[in-house]
Amino acid sequence: MTSPTGSAGSVRIPRRASWRWSEKAWGMSSGTAGLSSLRGGAPEGPELAFELLRHAQGFGYATEAGGAVVAWATEAGYEQLWATVRAWNVASRRVLEKLGFRETGQVEHGAVHGDSLLTVRSLSSPA
């Protein structure tokens, strides 16, 4: 997988590096996955983000796409990745766990959409 914004290097973080995919059987977009440096509350380093449309959920696409982004980030020289996930989003928490992310205990309280949990994954050691 190559970055649509070019090489990330070990210091420079693209504001957004994302990929969209479609499933031929549905003939429509199924989701996106990528890296972002737009989040203000995360420590240094890019944040993994993924989103699937409802018709594509439950088939392992988030884990597969997230794994591809983690592999790309590792090859690009990043040392760690962050991800936030809503506390109520059990499926996404499971995906992040499968990808080697661990919850840090840091919670960002949200009155409208619920609490967000901060997770981290070191890329310098195996998941």
VENWO-V332374 format. One record per pair of residues at least 4 apart in sequence whose C-alpha atoms are under 6 Angstrom apart, sorted by the first residue. I is the first residue (numbers start at 1). GAP is how many residues later the second one is. D is the distance in whole Angstrom. If there is no record, write none. Layout:
# VENWO-V332374
i = <I:I>
gap = <GAP:GAP>
d = <D:D>
This chain:
# VENWO-V332374
i = <8:8:8:9:9:10:10:15:15:16:16:17:17:18:18:19:19:19:20:20:21:21:21:22:22:22:30:30:30:31:31:31:32:32:33:33:34:34:34:35:35:35:36:36:37:46:47:47:47:48:61:62:63:63:73:74:74:79:79:80:80:80:81:81:82:82:83:84:84:85:85:86:86:87:87:96:97:100:101:101:101:102:102:103:104:104:106:107:107:108:108:109:110:110>
gap = <4:5:68:67:68:67:68:21:22:19:20:17:18:15:16:13:14:15:11:12:8:9:10:6:7:8:22:23:26:20:21:22:18:19:16:17:14:15:35:11:12:13:10:11:9:35:34:35:36:35:4:4:4:32:5:4:49:44:45:41:42:43:39:40:37:38:36:33:34:31:32:29:30:28:29:5:4:27:18:19:20:17:18:16:14:15:12:9:10:7:8:6:4:5>
d = <6:6:6:6:6:5:5:6:5:6:5:5:5:6:4:6:6:6:6:4:6:6:6:6:4:5:6:6:6:5:4:6:6:5:6:4:6:5:6:6:5:5:5:5:5:6:6:5:5:5:6:6:6:6:6:6:6:5:6:6:4:5:6:5:6:4:5:5:5:5:5:6:4:6:6:5:5:5:6:5:4:5:6:4:6:5:6:6:5:6:5:4:5:5>
